[in-house]
Amino acid sequence: MLIIAGLGNPGGKYAGNRHNIGFMAVDAIHRRHSFSPWSKKFKAEIAEGELGGEKVLLIKPQTYMNLSGEAVGEAMRFYKLQPADLVAIYDELDLSPGKARLKTGGGHGGHNGIRSLDAHCGKEYRRLRLGIGHPGIKEMVQNHVLGDFAKADKDWLEPLLDTLADNAEMLVRKEDSQLMNKIALVLGGKAEEEKPRKEGKDGEKKPAGQSHIRQARSSNQPKLPATGPMAEMLKKMFGNKGE
């Protein structure tokens, strides 16, 4: 069984908040697939169904964001599940609007909902972060997070949620990179993966520890003659200077 937990705050006052994008995501999955009606259990709203032939529990904690782990942890203990059986979906300030990242484990990054999940559920669960962007000023973060999405945000928000809902079975099959690629394709971007080294056109890895300027210099520098009249002229003009 897989638990897909969307994080947010309960009540109409918070329904349209950027902080509630996790609730919006599981609502989209619920609408798109055959799940039971929402009911109340585990200090949460839950709905049962199947994705990809596997039983799935959608859960929206009703404890307020800071205590999300109480609800999700209670459900996990009831079904005797491990952290690997949990996917948490939540908002991420440090990702641009429409961007998504999915990984297993990691830190809470200052997100109180994830801090609570870590405390009650363990840390090695999958984390689907949906970008809401940063206002640029620390003092504006709270108003930004607890503010409603603007009308213009529908241009990326609706395609993001629709694509996630359409391909929710990939979460069950753990096709994480494929899901990220689909979202990136629909949003007109490119899936970004963290790579320690970049590869050149010929498939060879570029040397680590060099700046992009130094790499360009070393790769594009023409070969100069070592002997002959031209070599002698160059030596007189420039001398034997190092880098």
N, C-alpha and C positions, 0 to 999 in steps of 0.2 A: 504494500500500500504506500502511496505517496501523498504527503500533505503539501498543498500549495497554499502558503499563507501570504495574504496581502496585508500590508501594514497601513494603518491610518488612524484617524480619530472618529469616534461614533457621533452620530447626530447630524441633522441638516445644516447646522452652523458651519461644519467643517467639510461638507460633502464635496464642494468644488475646489478645495485647497490643493495646492501643489503637493503638500505633505501627504495627501490621500491618494496619490497615484497608484499605490499598491492595492487599495480597495478597488479603484477603477479597473485595474488589470484583472483581478479575479472576477469582478462583475462581468467583464467582457467575455472571459472564458465561460462563465456560467450561462450567459445568454447564447453563446455559440454552440454549446454542447449539451447533451442530455444529462442534466443534474437534477437532483431533487430540489424542491422549493427550499429557500433558506429557513433554517430553524435555529433555536437558541440552545446552546450547550457549550460546556467548557469556558464559560465567560466569553462566549463568542457567537457569531453567526456562522453556521456551517451548512454545507451542501455536499451530498455524496453523489458520485457518478463514476464513469469510466472514461479513460483516455488511453487509446492504444491497447485496449484489452486489459488494462490494469486498473484496479480500484483507486480512486482519487478522492481525497477530502479537501474541499476548498474551505478556508477558514479566514474570517475577518474578526480579529480580537476586538472586543467591546470594552476593554479595560483602559482605554486611552493609550497613546503611543508608548509612553514611558514604561508601561507594564505589559507590553505585548507578550513577553515571554511567559507570563503566568498562564495565559490562555493556551498558547501553542504547546507549552510544556505539559499542561494537563492532558491535552489531546494525545500527545506522543506517549505519555505514560499509560493512558487508557488502552491504546492500540499496541503497546509494547514496541514502539518504533525507535530507531536510531537516528542520529543527526543526518546520516546519508539519505534518509527517507523524507527529508524536508527541503522544500524550496521556498525561500522568502523573497518577496517582491516588494521593493521600496524605492523611495525617492533618493536621488543623489545630486547634491549641490555641485560637486566637482566634475560633473559631466554636462556637456552642452545639451540643450533641449533636443529630444529625439534620439539621442545616443543611448545605447544599452551595453551593459557588461554583465557577464555571467561567469562566476568562478566558485570554487569550493573553498570554504574557510577564509581566513583573513581577519583583519581588525574591524572594529565598529566604526572607525572614522568619525567619531563624535556623534553618531546617530543613536539617539537614546532607545529607539525601538530595537535596533540590532544589539545594543549593549544589554538590553533585557533578554533578548533571545539567547545571546551567548551565555548568560548566567543560568538560564533555566533549561536550555536545550543542548548545550555543548556548542562547540564552534565549527565542527567540520560538516556544516550543511551548505547547500548551494545558495548563492546570493545573486539574485537578479536585480541589478541596480538600473533604474530608469532615470536618465538625466532630466533635471529641471532647470539647470543653469544656476549661476551665482550672480547676485545683484552687483557684485564688484566692491561693495563696502560692507565690512563686518557688521556694522551697526544696523544694516538694513536686512540682514539674513532672516531674522525672526519674522518680520513683516512679509518678506518674500515667500518664505516657506508656508506660512499660515495664510497667505493671500490666495485668492482664487486664480485659476488659469484665466488669461485674457482671451478674448474672442479670437484674436490672431493665432493663439496657440493651437486652435483646432486643426490648423493646416498640417501640423506634425503629430499632435496628440492622438487624433482619431486614427490615422494610418498606423501609428505605433501600436495602439491597443488592438486594432483589428488584426494586424499581422501576428501579434502575440497570441491572440485567441484562435486564429485560423491554424496556427502551427503549434498549439499547446501540447500535442502528442509528442513533440520532440523533447519536451521536458521529461516525459516519462521514459523515452528511449535514450535519454542523456546525450542527445545530439546537440550539444551546446554550441559548438562553433557553427554548425549549419543554421541553427536558429538565429544566431547573431548576424550571419551573412544575409539571411532573408530580411531581417529588420533593416539592416544597413542598405540593402538594395532598394527596398520600398521607400526609405527616407532619402534616397538620392545620395547616399554617402558610401563609405567603404568600411567594412569591418576592420577594426584596429586591434591587432594583437601585440602584446609586449614581446619583443624579440631582443635578445642580448646583442645580436649583431645583424647588420643588414647584408643582403647579398647583392653583388653586382650583376651586370647583364650576363656575364659569362658563368654565373652560378658560383663564383668564388666568393668566400666571405671576406669582407673588407677588414683590414687590421683593426683590432680593438685599441682603444686609447688614443686615437687620432681625431683631431677636429675635422669637421667637414671641409674646411679650407685647406688643411694640410693634405687630406685625402685627394682633393681636386688637384693640388699642385703636383703630388707624386704620380697621379695617374695620367695627367694631361701634359706633363713636361716633355718636350721633344728631345730626341737623342741628338747630342752634339758630336761633331767629329772629334776623335781623340788624336789623330795625326794628320799631317798634311798642311798645306798653306793656310786653309781656313782655320784649322786648329791654332796655328801660330798667331794668326791675326786676332782671334778671340782672346787668346791669353794676353796679348799686348793691350787689348781694349779693356778687359774686365779683371785680369789677374786671376788668381786661384782662390776665389772667395768661397767660403762655406755657406751653409744656410743661415 
